[in-house]
C-alpha cells in the first residue's frame, strides 16, 4: 500500500534519512546539500511503500518563486512512478497555497520526468530551469 505524509520544520528524521542514503551514500554529495537553511520552513512530502519511507521531495518559497527540490527515491524503489507522484504532490501543494507557477532546476537527464507532469523549459544554462503553470492534472502514477 502506498501512502504519503507532509512534514515541515521539525520531525524531518525520515526526510533526512532518505536524503542521506540517496544524496550522501549513493551520489556522494556534500552534507551541505543534504541539509540547508530551507529545511526549517520547506514543505516536504514523504512517500511510503508498505509503511516504509521510500521517497521525498521539498517545496520552498525563494526569491518570490515556489521551487521544487531535493527529490529522491531509494534505489530499490525506483521505476514505480514515485518520483512523478512526489512532483505532482509538490505542484499541487504549491497551487493550493497560491502559486500560479512552480519552478525546478534540474540536470537534463531528469527532463522527461518533469515533462510528464507538464513542466516546460524556460532556461537552459548548466541545468534546465523548468516551470509548471497552474495545477497538475491526470493520474498521479501509471
C-alpha positions in Angstrom: 0.0 0.0 0.0 1.3 3.5 -0.9 0.7 6.4 1.4 2.0 9.9 1.8 2.7 12.4 4.6 3.6 16.1 4.8 6.3 17.3 7.2 7.7 20.7 7.9 10.2 22.3 10.3 10.6 19.5 12.8 10.1 15.7 12.6 12.3 15.6 9.5 14.2 12.5 10.5 12.7 10.3 7.8 13.3 13.0 5.2 17.0 13.3 6.2 17.4 9.5 6.3 16.3 9.2 2.7 18.3 12.2 1.6 21.4 10.8 3.3 21.0 7.4 1.6 20.4 8.8 -1.9 22.4 12.1 -1.9 25.1 11.1 0.6 25.8 7.4 0.3 24.8 6.8 -3.4 25.7 10.1 -5.1 28.4 11.3 -2.7 27.0 14.8 -2.4 28.4 17.0 0.4 26.4 17.2 3.6 25.6 20.8 2.9 23.4 19.6 0.0 21.5 17.2 2.3 20.7 19.8 5.0 20.3 23.5 4.4 18.7 26.7 5.8 15.4 26.0 3.9 14.7 22.8 5.9 13.2 24.8 8.7 10.3 26.1 6.6 10.2 23.9 3.4 7.2 21.7 2.9 8.4 18.1 2.5 6.4 15.2 1.2 7.2 11.6 2.2 6.1 8.6 0.1 5.7 5.3 2.0 5.6 1.8 0.4 4.1 -0.6 2.9 4.8 1.8 5.8 8.5 2.1 4.8 9.6 5.7 3.8 11.0 5.4 0.3 11.0 8.9 -1.3 10.8 12.5 -0.5 10.8 16.0 -2.1 10.6 19.5 -1.0 8.8 22.8 -1.9 10.3 26.1 -0.9 9.5 29.7 -1.5 12.6 31.6 -2.6 13.1 34.9 -4.4 9.4 35.2 -5.0 9.1 31.7 -6.6 7.8 28.3 -5.5 10.6 25.9 -6.2 10.7 22.1 -6.1 13.9 20.5 -5.0 15.5 17.6 -3.1 13.5 14.9 -4.9 14.9 11.5 -4.2 13.7 7.9 -4.1 15.5 5.0 -2.6 17.3 3.0 -5.4 15.3 -0.3 -4.8 12.0 1.6 -5.1 12.7 3.5 -8.4 10.7 2.7 -11.6 7.5 2.7 -9.6 6.4 6.2 -10.6 7.2 7.5 -7.0 9.2 10.4 -8.4 6.3 11.5 -10.6 4.0 11.2 -7.6 6.3 13.4 -5.5 6.4 16.0 -8.2 2.6 16.0 -8.6 2.1 16.4 -4.9 4.6 19.3 -4.6 3.0 21.1 -7.6 -0.5 20.6 -6.0 0.8 21.9 -2.7 2.2 25.0 -4.4 -1.0 25.6 -6.3 -3.1 25.1 -3.1 -1.2 27.8 -1.3 -1.5 30.3 -4.2 1.3 29.6 -6.7 0.5 30.3 -10.4 3.8 28.8 -11.4 6.1 26.2 -9.8 9.8 26.0 -10.8 12.5 23.4 -10.8 16.2 23.5 -11.7 17.4 20.0 -12.8 20.0 18.1 -14.8 18.9 17.4 -18.3 18.7 13.7 -17.7 15.6 14.3 -15.5 13.7 16.4 -18.1 11.3 13.6 -19.2 10.1 13.1 -15.7 9.1 16.7 -15.4 7.7 16.7 -19.0 5.2 14.1 -17.9 3.8 16.5 -15.3 3.6 19.4 -17.7 6.7 21.4 -17.0 8.3 23.4 -19.8 11.9 24.6 -20.3 12.3 28.3 -19.7 16.1 28.5 -19.5 19.0 26.2 -20.3 22.4 27.0 -18.9 24.3 24.5 -16.8 21.0 22.9 -15.7 17.5 23.2 -17.1 15.1 25.6 -15.5 11.6 24.4 -16.0 8.2 25.8 -15.0 4.7 24.3 -14.5 1.8 26.7 -14.9 -1.2 26.1 -12.6 -2.2 22.8 -11.0 -1.5 19.2 -12.1 -4.0 17.1 -13.9 -4.2 13.5 -14.9 -3.2 10.5 -12.8 -0.6 10.5 -10.1 1.0 7.4 -11.3 0.7 4.8 -14.0 
